[in-house]
Amino acid sequence: MCRHSTGLLRTVALAALCSCLYAQTAPPPQTDAARLGSWRAVGGTSIAEGLAGPAGGAAADVWFSPGGDRLFVRTASGRVFETADPASDEVTGWRLSTSAILPTRAAAAARTAQAAGRLYRVGSSDVFTSEDDGFSWVGLTALNGRSVLGGGFTSIAVSTANPLEVVVANSFGVWRSADGGTSWRGVNDGLPNLPVRKL
């Protein structure tokens, strides 16, 4: 064997040894989550807009489960969230929905709803009710020339478990009334739908 072949063999053997040693001491490959580190929320999910409660991001559709025990919201981004405590005074238990209870397209985009002899409908800037089959309508959310819930209404739903529980979606989030529209409160706290505008 010539001197060059011996040197080449030594180099290959040394490289193989270094490779083995590195493989034994190298840390395992990191996942995306490990590379990014742990994240935590640094802001809230709602903002004060001078409305009937804290506002959130735009919501496209709202509907109840057939039994009225769950409330669903489809956000403007297309994500669907649900809460199992829609009748609670403080609806905060929102989670990303994995349920198959999705309404038909027409039902999801409902701008009118009926329960216990009352009709409800949303306009572009107000929520209305009628107790005479739509012959006359009364505004439920207008105060001093503007809606206490903001504008851009897209959907309305009435609970099958309680005909006085009305929920609407609009450009400012999700709003609930437990008394047929006499009073309203936002259910946007805990609903991760507030868009981030700048970092």
C-alpha positions as CSV (number, residue, x, y, z in Angstrom):
1,M,0.0,0.0,0.0
2,C,1.4,3.4,-0.9
3,R,1.9,6.3,1.4
4,H,-0.9,8.3,-0.2
5,S,-3.5,5.4,0.3
6,T,-2.5,5.1,4.0
7,G,-3.0,8.9,4.5
8,L,-6.3,8.7,2.7
9,L,-7.5,5.9,4.9
10,R,-6.4,7.7,8.1
11,T,-8.4,10.8,6.9
12,V,-11.5,8.8,6.2
13,A,-11.2,6.9,9.5
14,L,-10.8,10.2,11.4
15,A,-13.8,11.8,9.7
16,A,-15.9,8.7,10.5
17,L,-14.8,8.8,14.2
18,C,-15.6,12.6,14.4
19,S,-19.0,12.0,12.8
20,C,-19.8,9.2,15.3
21,L,-18.8,11.4,18.3
22,Y,-20.8,14.3,17.0
23,A,-23.9,12.1,16.5
24,Q,-23.7,10.9,20.1
25,T,-23.3,14.4,21.6
26,A,-25.5,16.5,19.2
27,P,-28.8,17.6,20.7
28,P,-32.0,16.2,19.2
29,P,-33.6,18.2,16.4
30,Q,-35.9,20.9,17.8
31,T,-39.6,21.1,16.9
32,D,-41.1,24.3,15.6
33,A,-42.6,25.0,19.0
34,A,-39.2,24.5,20.7
35,R,-37.5,26.8,18.3
36,L,-40.2,29.5,18.8
37,G,-40.1,29.2,22.6
38,S,-43.2,29.4,24.7
39,W,-45.8,32.0,23.8
40,R,-48.3,33.7,26.1
41,A,-51.0,36.2,25.6
42,V,-49.9,39.8,26.3
43,G,-53.2,41.5,25.5
44,G,-56.9,41.0,25.9
45,T,-59.5,39.7,23.5
46,S,-61.7,42.8,23.6
47,I,-61.4,46.6,23.6
48,A,-63.5,49.5,24.9
49,E,-65.5,51.2,22.1
50,G,-68.1,52.9,24.1
51,L,-70.7,50.2,23.3
52,A,-72.9,48.0,25.6
53,G,-69.8,46.0,26.5
54,P,-66.3,45.3,25.3
55,A,-66.0,44.9,21.6
56,G,-64.1,42.2,19.7
57,G,-63.3,41.4,16.1
58,A,-65.9,41.1,13.3
59,A,-68.2,38.0,13.5
60,A,-69.9,36.6,10.5
61,D,-72.5,34.1,11.9
62,V,-74.0,33.0,15.2
63,W,-76.2,30.0,15.9
64,F,-77.3,27.7,18.7
65,S,-77.1,24.0,18.9
66,P,-80.5,22.2,18.4
67,G,-80.9,21.9,22.1
68,G,-79.9,25.5,22.8
69,D,-77.1,24.3,25.2
70,R,-74.2,25.6,23.0
71,L,-73.6,28.8,21.2
72,F,-71.5,28.9,18.0
73,V,-69.7,31.8,16.4
74,R,-68.1,31.9,13.0
75,T,-65.5,34.7,12.9
76,A,-64.8,36.9,9.8
77,S,-61.6,34.8,9.4
78,G,-63.7,31.6,9.1
79,R,-62.8,30.0,12.4
80,V,-65.7,28.6,14.5
81,F,-65.8,28.9,18.3
82,E,-68.3,27.5,20.7
83,T,-69.3,28.0,24.4
84,A,-71.2,25.5,26.5
85,D,-72.5,28.3,28.8
86,P,-74.5,30.5,26.5
87,A,-77.1,31.3,29.2
88,S,-74.5,32.4,31.7
89,D,-74.3,36.1,32.6
90,E,-70.6,36.0,31.9
91,V,-70.0,34.0,28.7
92,T,-66.2,33.4,28.7
93,G,-65.7,29.7,28.1
94,W,-65.0,30.0,24.3
95,R,-63.0,27.3,22.6
96,L,-62.2,26.4,19.0
97,S,-65.0,24.2,17.9
98,T,-64.4,20.6,16.7
99,S,-68.2,19.9,16.6
100,A,-70.0,18.8,13.4
101,I,-73.0,21.0,14.3
102,L,-72.8,23.4,11.4
103,P,-75.9,25.2,10.1
104,T,-76.8,25.3,6.5
105,R,-75.5,28.4,4.7
106,A,-78.9,30.0,4.7
107,A,-79.5,29.4,8.4
108,A,-76.0,30.6,9.3
109,A,-76.5,33.9,7.5
110,A,-80.0,34.4,9.0
111,R,-80.9,38.1,9.3
112,T,-84.3,37.2,10.8
113,A,-85.4,34.8,13.6
114,Q,-88.6,33.9,15.2
115,A,-89.5,32.6,18.7
116,A,-92.6,32.6,20.9
117,G,-94.7,34.8,18.6
118,R,-91.9,37.4,18.2
119,L,-89.9,38.2,15.1
120,Y,-86.4,39.6,15.3
121,R,-84.3,41.0,12.5
122,V,-81.0,42.8,12.0
123,G,-80.6,45.7,9.7
124,S,-77.2,47.3,8.9
125,S,-77.1,49.4,12.1
126,D,-79.9,48.2,14.4
127,V,-81.8,45.2,15.8
128,F,-85.6,45.1,15.5
129,T,-88.5,43.1,16.9
130,S,-92.1,42.7,15.8
131,E,-95.0,41.2,17.8
132,D,-97.5,41.4,14.9
133,D,-95.9,39.2,12.3
134,G,-93.8,41.9,10.8
135,F,-96.5,44.5,10.3
136,S,-94.7,47.0,12.6
137,W,-91.1,46.9,13.9
138,V,-89.5,48.4,17.0
139,G,-85.8,49.2,17.2
140,L,-84.0,47.5,20.1
141,T,-80.4,48.9,20.0
142,A,-80.6,52.6,18.8
143,L,-79.7,55.3,21.2
144,N,-79.0,58.9,20.4
145,G,-78.8,58.2,16.7
146,R,-76.4,55.2,16.9
147,S,-76.5,51.5,17.9
148,V,-75.3,50.6,21.4
149,L,-73.8,47.5,19.7
150,G,-72.0,49.2,16.9
151,G,-73.0,48.4,13.3
152,G,-72.5,46.0,10.4
153,F,-74.9,43.3,11.6
154,T,-74.5,40.0,9.8
155,S,-76.5,37.4,11.7
156,I,-79.1,36.8,14.5
157,A,-80.1,33.7,16.4
158,V,-82.6,32.9,19.1
159,S,-82.1,30.0,21.6
160,T,-84.4,27.0,21.2
161,A,-84.2,26.6,25.0
162,N,-85.2,30.2,25.8
163,P,-87.1,32.3,23.3
164,L,-86.0,35.5,25.1
165,E,-82.3,34.8,24.6
166,V,-81.2,36.6,21.4
167,V,-77.6,36.7,20.1
168,V,-76.4,38.9,17.2
169,A,-73.1,39.1,15.3
170,N,-71.7,42.3,13.8
171,S,-68.5,44.2,12.9
172,F,-67.8,44.7,16.6
173,G,-68.2,41.1,17.7
174,V,-71.0,39.1,19.4
175,W,-73.8,40.5,21.6
176,R,-76.4,38.7,23.8
177,S,-79.7,39.7,25.3
178,A,-81.4,37.5,27.9
179,D,-84.7,39.5,27.9
180,G,-85.8,39.7,24.3
181,G,-83.6,42.7,23.3
182,T,-84.5,45.0,26.2
183,S,-80.8,45.0,27.4
184,W,-77.6,43.8,25.8
185,R,-74.1,42.8,26.8
186,G,-71.0,41.8,24.8
187,V,-69.8,38.2,25.0
188,N,-66.4,39.1,23.4
189,D,-64.3,38.6,26.5
190,G,-62.4,35.3,26.1
191,L,-63.3,35.0,22.4
192,P,-60.0,35.1,20.6
193,N,-61.2,37.1,17.7
194,L,-59.6,40.5,18.2
195,P,-57.4,41.2,15.1
196,V,-53.8,42.2,15.7
197,R,-53.1,45.4,13.7
198,K,-49.4,46.1,14.5
199,L,-46.4,44.7,16.4
